[in-house]
Amino acid sequence: MSTFALIDASDVSLNLDGQTILHHVTLQLDAGEMLGLIGPNGAGKSSLLKIIAGILDPTSGNLCLQGRPVRDLPDQDRARRIAYLAQAGTAHWPISVERVVALGRLPHLGSWRNASTADRRVIERALQQTGLVALAGRPFTTLSGGEKARVLLARALAVEPLVMLADEPVAALDLAHQLEVMDLLRAHCDAGGAALVVLHDLRLAAHYCDRLQLLHRGETLATGRPELVISNANLRHAYGVEIRHQAGSLMQAFALTWSKTGE
């Protein structure tokens, strides 16, 4: 059985316009794992996600997918294995919700065949999972920010990828939809996939993620289980804040204190 990590990014650096965005960052993501990327604005989280997605080329470093250098993979093969969930505000497609979700099947279709019955079932399932069936015919550009975020998640689910890359997937969502999105990402990992998720809400990160990687000024400040990464020393260093909490562990201050009704 293969012992390769699904994603292995080693010593990755990125310089843009003379500015260092990432400096010798190493990251591993295993099957079944949700890894949360946390850190203040400008820490390099989104840039690292874009490098793994193939949107940005690193200045230096190595990136492997299942032990194979990503640069050796055909674009279509990479697109079948990795789905990139962009921030909701970055997409402006003037097409229906259903057609946006159907874009997730393109890596499997190529340029020579139309969507099959099986492809359509995948699209329908993604719409159902994200609660978008009633909005399937609506133009994407008419949706609210939260609705757009769910459409982009459905599109990523329609890829049926090994690895899900999600950049602030709950930023525009209300509490109930935040939990639904995180539950779907968690289910993807529990089914044998993996997810690398940029999060600003440390409560969600601590509750859902197996490990956290804290970036600060383009470097890894800490990585490990949530209870090890979320410490007052790390929070002071990265965010310039300290958490005041009652007697008990610091992690109790980051307990998720709400759930969907009926649970």
Secondary structure, 3 states (H helix, E strand, C coil): CCCCCCEEEEEEEEEECCEEEEEEEEEEECCCCEEEEECCCCCCHHHHHHHHHCCCCCCEEEEEECCEEHHHCCHHHHHHHEEEECCHHHCCCCCEHHHHHHHHHHHHHCCCCCCCHHHHHHHHHHHHHCCCHHHCCCEHHHCCHHHHHHHHHHHHHHHCCCEEEEECCCCCCCHHHHHHHHHHHHHHHHCCCEEEEECCCHHHHHHHCCEEEEEECCEEEEEECHHHHCCHHHHHHHHCCCCCCCCCCHHHHHCCCCCCCCC
